[in-house]
Amino acid sequence: MTRIFVPDVLISEVGPRDGLQSVKATMPTADKLRWIDALAAAGLREIEVASFVPAQLLPQMADAAQVVQHALRHTGVCIMALVPNLRGAQAALQAGAQKLTLPVSASPAHSVANVRKSPEAMVEEVKAVVQLRNDTAPGVPVEVGMSTAFGCTLQGAVPEDDVLRLARLLAEAGVDEIGLSDTTGMGNPAQVRRLFQRLFQEVGPLTGSAHLHNTRGLGLANALAAYEAGVRTFDSSLGGLGGCPYAPGASGNVVTEDLVFMFEAMGVSTGIDLPWLMAAREPLQAGLPGEPLYGMTPEAGLPKGWVIPSNSR
């Protein structure tokens, strides 16, 4: 019997959505498809490839349906799309998206700026999306990423009890996963560990990904704290591309290359080939010439004697 290798953690690459919608330039579709192909070749098993929003709001995502349909050719990769509302969910499911993720902010100020609705109104939108999924695509998971869970540049501190209350409402709405996002890079390791531990206590196995930013240099430390709290899914972006256009100062997703190196060096398998992953920077740079890319591992290179772990693919 052939044994199927299951990595210890799931790295969810969000660059083609989160990264591209956060830069001014619009990557040509052909380059976008080459980049997604390179990410899949490196062993990424989940890629957030698009956001289904009106093209006049985010022209970078005008080709969302075409991108999803191209990405579906990669077997063994979950093709995910962000949808802010029911209309976006309908379009994403029609395009063939295999997983939907909705942004629900724990900060009322950020929620209004981001989706023009209160957190409570977004819960109702989530219920409508879950119902649509149940009726038309029962095999498609619905995930919520709770934005500004660790602080908000518009509101300031976000009480943990508010985050957990919102998580309970989302669990009752029928979502499959509830992740926490450090949208503004205000989180610290003690806070990340504590809040994820509380989330596990509140919603148990519905606890989803850690979406962390490196705005103040704590991205990897926060990822390690989340791992120690029991999190096994981590969002990141190749080259650290991205942020949040509706949260001032929210720069810098955790760099996928550095995150993968940290876990692999620790003996925590990701299923990702690091040299191939770093090679995926080429189509990204070709599609966004002049856009700065980040990452300590690509700059320094792999250590002398580094051997790709035999269990990494």
KAPE-V735732 format. One record per residue. N is the residue number from 0. RES is the residue in three letters. BURIAL is 1 if it has 24 or more other ideal C-beta (glycine too) atoms within 12 Angstrom, else 0. D_LAST is the distance of its C-alpha to the last C-alpha in Angstrom with 2 decimals. Layout:
BEGIN
{{N;RES;BURIAL;D_LAST} {N;RES;BURIAL;D_LAST}}
END
This chain:
BEGIN
{{0;MET;0;18.12} {1;THR;0;14.42} {2;ARG;0;12.59} {3;ILE;0;10.31} {4;PHE;0;7.62} {5;VAL;0;8.99} {6;PRO;1;8.22} {7;ASP;1;11.58} {8;VAL;1;12.49} {9;LEU;1;12.46} {10;ILE;1;13.12} {11;SER;1;15.62} {12;GLU;1;16.47} {13;VAL;1;20.26} {14;GLY;1;21.31} {15;PRO;1;22.32} {16;ARG;1;24.69} {17;ASP;1;25.64} {18;GLY;1;25.39} {19;LEU;1;27.24} {20;GLN;1;29.97} {21;SER;1;30.79} {22;VAL;1;31.75} {23;LYS;0;35.00} {24;ALA;0;33.77} {25;THR;0;32.40} {26;MET;1;29.39} {27;PRO;0;30.22} {28;THR;1;28.42} {29;ALA;0;27.15} {30;ASP;1;25.48} {31;LYS;1;24.06} {32;LEU;1;22.46} {33;ARG;1;21.04} {34;TRP;1;19.57} {35;ILE;1;17.94} {36;ASP;1;16.56} {37;ALA;1;15.07} {38;LEU;1;13.54} {39;ALA;1;11.96} {40;ALA;1;10.72} {41;ALA;1;9.06} {42;GLY;1;6.93} {43;LEU;1;9.94} {44;ARG;1;10.70} {45;GLU;1;14.33} {46;ILE;1;16.66} {47;GLU;1;20.38} {48;VAL;1;21.82} {49;ALA;1;25.55} {50;SER;1;28.60} {51;PHE;1;31.35} {52;VAL;1;34.45} {53;PRO;0;37.60} {54;ALA;0;37.14} {55;GLN;0;40.23} {56;LEU;0;38.64} {57;LEU;1;35.25} {58;PRO;0;35.52} {59;GLN;1;31.99} {60;MET;1;30.87} {61;ALA;1;33.42} {62;ASP;1;30.85} {63;ALA;1;28.83} {64;ALA;1;29.27} {65;GLN;0;28.39} {66;VAL;1;25.18} {67;VAL;1;24.09} {68;GLN;1;25.03} {69;HIS;1;23.07} {70;ALA;1;19.88} {71;LEU;1;20.15} {72;ARG;0;19.23} {73;HIS;1;15.50} {74;THR;0;14.42} {75;GLY;0;12.06} {76;VAL;1;13.25} {77;CYS;1;16.22} {78;ILE;1;18.93} {79;MET;1;21.21} {80;ALA;1;24.70} {81;LEU;1;27.18} {82;VAL;1;30.62} {83;PRO;1;33.63} {84;ASN;1;35.88} {85;LEU;1;36.64} {86;ARG;0;37.31} {87;GLY;1;33.93} {88;ALA;1;32.27} {89;GLN;1;34.27} {90;ALA;1;33.18} {91;ALA;1;29.47} {92;LEU;1;29.57} {93;GLN;0;31.60} {94;ALA;1;29.00} {95;GLY;1;26.31} {96;ALA;1;24.45} {97;GLN;1;22.16} {98;LYS;1;22.78} {99;LEU;1;25.78} {100;THR;1;26.22} {101;LEU;1;29.74} {102;PRO;1;31.02} {103;VAL;1;33.64} {104;SER;1;35.19} {105;ALA;1;36.65} {106;SER;1;39.14} {107;PRO;1;41.93} {108;ALA;1;42.63} {109;HIS;1;39.10} {110;SER;1;38.95} {111;VAL;0;42.10} {112;ALA;1;40.97} {113;ASN;1;37.56} {114;VAL;1;38.43} {115;ARG;0;42.23} {116;LYS;1;42.19} {117;SER;0;42.55} {118;PRO;1;39.74} {119;GLU;0;41.82} {120;ALA;0;42.19} {121;MET;1;38.43} {122;VAL;1;38.04} {123;GLU;0;40.35} {124;GLU;1;38.26} {125;VAL;1;35.16} {126;LYS;1;37.20} {127;ALA;1;38.06} {128;VAL;1;34.45} {129;VAL;1;33.46} {130;GLN;0;36.43} {131;LEU;1;35.45} {132;ARG;1;31.94} {133;ASN;0;33.55} {134;ASP;0;35.97} {135;THR;0;33.88} {136;ALA;1;30.11} {137;PRO;0;29.70} {138;GLY;0;25.97} {139;VAL;1;25.24} {140;PRO;1;24.58} {141;VAL;1;26.91} {142;GLU;1;25.86} {143;VAL;1;28.29} {144;GLY;1;27.54} {145;MET;1;30.62} {146;SER;1;31.58} {147;THR;1;33.64} {148;ALA;1;32.95} {149;PHE;1;33.46} {150;GLY;1;36.36} {151;CYS;1;37.82} {152;THR;1;39.41} {153;LEU;1;42.00} {154;GLN;1;42.90} {155;GLY;0;41.94} {156;ALA;0;40.84} {157;VAL;1;39.38} {158;PRO;0;40.45} {159;GLU;1;37.70} {160;ASP;0;39.91} {161;ASP;1;39.90} {162;VAL;1;36.10} {163;LEU;1;36.10} {164;ARG;0;39.00} {165;LEU;1;37.18} {166;ALA;1;34.06} {167;ARG;0;36.37} {168;LEU;1;37.80} {169;LEU;1;34.42} {170;ALA;1;33.42} {171;GLU;0;36.75} {172;ALA;1;36.08} {173;GLY;1;33.25} {174;VAL;1;30.08} {175;ASP;1;26.73} {176;GLU;1;25.40} {177;ILE;1;27.31} {178;GLY;1;25.67} {179;LEU;1;27.53} {180;SER;1;27.73} {181;ASP;1;29.21} {182;THR;1;30.48} {183;THR;1;32.93} {184;GLY;1;31.14} {185;MET;1;33.88} {186;GLY;1;31.86} {187;ASN;0;31.63} {188;PRO;1;29.44} {189;ALA;0;32.21} {190;GLN;1;32.83} {191;VAL;1;29.21} {192;ARG;1;28.77} {193;ARG;1;32.13} {194;LEU;1;31.79} {195;PHE;1;28.42} {196;GLN;0;29.89} {197;ARG;1;32.88} {198;LEU;1;30.83} {199;PHE;1;29.08} {200;GLN;0;32.62} {201;GLU;1;33.87} {202;VAL;1;31.38} {203;GLY;0;29.03} {204;PRO;0;25.87} {205;LEU;1;26.66} {206;THR;1;25.62} {207;GLY;1;22.92} {208;SER;1;21.36} {209;ALA;1;22.57} {210;HIS;1;23.47} {211;LEU;1;24.69} {212;HIS;1;26.53} {213;ASN;1;27.11} {214;THR;1;30.74} {215;ARG;1;32.15} {216;GLY;0;29.31} {217;LEU;1;28.15} {218;GLY;1;24.96} {219;LEU;1;22.51} {220;ALA;1;25.14} {221;ASN;1;25.49} {222;ALA;1;21.77} {223;LEU;1;21.86} {224;ALA;1;25.04} {225;ALA;1;23.57} {226;TYR;1;20.67} {227;GLU;0;23.41} {228;ALA;1;25.32} {229;GLY;0;22.64} {230;VAL;1;20.91} {231;ARG;1;17.24} {232;THR;1;17.03} {233;PHE;1;17.72} {234;ASP;1;19.01} {235;SER;1;18.86} {236;SER;1;19.77} {237;LEU;1;18.64} {238;GLY;1;21.42} {239;GLY;1;23.06} {240;LEU;1;24.77} {241;GLY;1;26.99} {242;GLY;1;29.27} {243;CYS;1;31.86} {244;PRO;1;34.82} {245;TYR;1;37.01} {246;ALA;1;36.60} {247;PRO;0;38.34} {248;GLY;0;36.42} {249;ALA;1;33.07} {250;SER;1;31.03} {251;GLY;1;27.55} {252;ASN;1;24.43} {253;VAL;1;22.01} {254;VAL;1;20.03} {255;THR;1;16.36} {256;GLU;1;15.63} {257;ASP;1;17.69} {258;LEU;1;16.38} {259;VAL;1;12.71} {260;PHE;1;14.18} {261;MET;1;16.41} {262;PHE;1;14.00} {263;GLU;1;11.61} {264;ALA;0;14.94} {265;MET;0;16.16} {266;GLY;0;13.45} {267;VAL;1;12.45} {268;SER;1;8.72} {269;THR;1;8.06} {270;GLY;1;4.51} {271;ILE;1;6.19} {272;ASP;1;6.91} {273;LEU;1;10.47} {274;PRO;1;12.42} {275;TRP;1;11.52} {276;LEU;1;12.31} {277;MET;1;15.54} {278;ALA;1;16.34} {279;ALA;1;16.50} {280;ARG;1;19.61} {281;GLU;1;21.53} {282;PRO;1;22.06} {283;LEU;1;22.75} {284;GLN;1;25.37} {285;ALA;0;26.77} {286;GLY;1;27.38} {287;LEU;1;28.92} {288;PRO;0;30.73} {289;GLY;0;32.28} {290;GLU;1;30.29} {291;PRO;0;29.25} {292;LEU;1;25.60} {293;TYR;1;24.75} {294;GLY;1;22.24} {295;MET;0;22.85} {296;THR;1;19.51} {297;PRO;1;19.90} {298;GLU;0;23.52} {299;ALA;0;23.16} {300;GLY;0;20.08} {301;LEU;1;17.57} {302;PRO;0;19.59} {303;LYS;0;20.93} {304;GLY;0;18.97} {305;TRP;0;15.71} {306;VAL;0;12.92} {307;ILE;1;9.30} {308;PRO;1;8.32} {309;SER;0;7.25} {310;ASN;0;5.72} {311;SER;1;3.82} {312;ARG;0;0.00}}
END
